[in-house]
Amino acid sequence: MLGSDGYPVPEVQRKNSYKVTCPICVSGDANMSVSKKGNWIVRCGTCSIILYLNSLQSINLFRGFQKVINDNPEYQVSHTQLIVENAPDIGQ
């Protein structure tokens, strides 16, 4: 979830760790952490991706995606439906 400043709202338990929406499977259980170098690392337990955001452009694109998903739940449903419909069959 994004705060009013456009950045993810931090989790209370861990410093520099945030709950975000996964850009691949659109799960709301992905975690984003900030490394010592200022890079963002997104980990999703649902689809098992690790996404490294190491430039201002990639971080801003990720923030924009989070805002689109949060502001438009209907788009989230259609986005997820299209991912499922176009997913390859096992073995492809």
Secondary structure, 3 states (H helix, E strand, C coil): CECCCCCECECCCCCCEEEECCCCCCCCCEEEEECCCCCEEEEECCCCEEEEECCHHHHHHHHHHHHHHHHCHHHHHHHHHHHHHHCCCCCC
